[in-house]
Amino acid sequence: MTTVDTRVRSVLNAPRGQRFSRPGLSHPTNVRPESHQERRERLLRQMRGNPRVAYMLEHGELPHWMTVARQRREQAEREARQVGAPADLPTGSPAIRRGRHRAPRRRWALPALAVSAALLLGQRVAEAIGQPLAQSVGFPL
């Protein structure tokens, strides 16, 4: 048996999923994935010294006006519930239903009206000059 045959045989004898190396896999597969909080802390450690990160840590993730707007919105909802407004009514404007996804509506009425008006006008002009419409346009009968 040659060396190529032994390598092929070793690959084919390996259990499924371990036959070939995976170069894109940089960490072992039996390590548990990190949580959102762990990932956030790891990234913040990497970005230590960044002025934007320092500002975010000092002042919070959201701007102050967003926090105030959320508090006002929640307060208005609480007051509406206390007054006795029905909770099943949707808040905000109702959605406009469209036939197809964001497709504009076809506007066929105006062109159809314009064509009809042109035909009627042409017929009246042809009657006024005393010729049938087909002859005035140039169609042989």
N, C-alpha and C positions, 0 to 999 in steps of 0.2 A: 504494500500500500504506500502511495506517495504522500507527501506532506499536504498536498491540496486535498486529496481524498480524506485524510484524517481531519482536516479543518472543516470540510463540508459535513462529514459524519458527526463531528462535535456540535455543529450548528443544528443539524437535524435532530439530534438526540436531546437537545436542550428543551426544557419545558416551554410551552407556549407563553409568549410575552417576555421571555428572556433570551430569545434566539439572537437578537441583534442589539448592539449598543444604541443608546439614544443620546446623540451628542447635544441636543437642545436641552436635555434635562440636567440642570446644574445642581439640584439638591435631591437627596434621597426621597423616595416616594412614601416612606413610612413616617415622615414628619408631619405632625398635624398643622393645618393652615393657621396662620396667625389671625387673631380677632381684629375687628375694626380699631379698637382702642390700642392694641399693640402696634398695629401698622402706623397709626397716627403718631404714637410716641416715637417710633423708629424714624419716621420721616422728619419729625420736629428735631430730633437729635442731629440728623444729617444737615438740616437747614439752620443750625445754630449760627448766629451772627448775621442772619439776614434781617434787614431793618423792617421789612413788611411782616415777617413772622413775629418779630418782637412787638410790633404795634398790635397785631392780631391777639397775641397772648395778653397784652396789657388791656386792650379795650374790648375784647370779645370778638367772636367770629362775624357777627352781623353788625351793620351800622346801627346806631342808636335809633334813627328814625324808623327802621324796620321793626324794632322791638316795640316802639311806641305805637306804631300802626297796628301791630298784632294785638296789643293790649286793648286799644280802642275798639277794634273789631270784636274781640271777645266780650268786652263790656257791653257793646250794643246788642250782641246776641243774647247775653244774660238778661238785659233789660226787656228785650222783646219777649223772651220766654216768661218773664214775671208778669208782664202786662196781659198775657194770655193769647198772644198771636198763635195761630195754628202752626204747629211745627212741621206739618207735612207739606206746606207750600214751599216750593224752591225759592231760594234767594237769588237775586240778580235777574237779568233779562233772560227770557226764554230763547233757546237756541233756534236759529232759523234753519228749517229743514230744506235741504236741496236734494234734487234727484240723484245726481252723481257726485262723486267726491270733488268738491270745489270747482265743478265745471260751470261756466257761466250759462245762464239761461239763453236759449236761442230766441232771437228777436226776429221772427219771420213776419209779424203783422205789418210792420212799416214797409218793407220791400214789396209785400204782396199788394198793399194798398197803392203804392206808387205805380206798380205795373198795371193794375186795374185802371187807375186814373189815366194813365198814358194811353191805354187801349180805348177807353171811352172818349177821350179827347180826340184821338186819331179818327175814331168813327164819326164823331160830330163834324170834324173838319172835312172829312171825305163826303159826308152828306151835304155839307154846305157848298162845296164846289160842284156837287152833282155827279160824282163818280162813285162807284162801289169801292169799298175799302180795299179789296184785293187788287183792283186795277190801279188805285192811287199809290199803293205801296210798290207795285211792280211785279206782282205775281200773275202769271198767265192763267186764265181760266180754262 
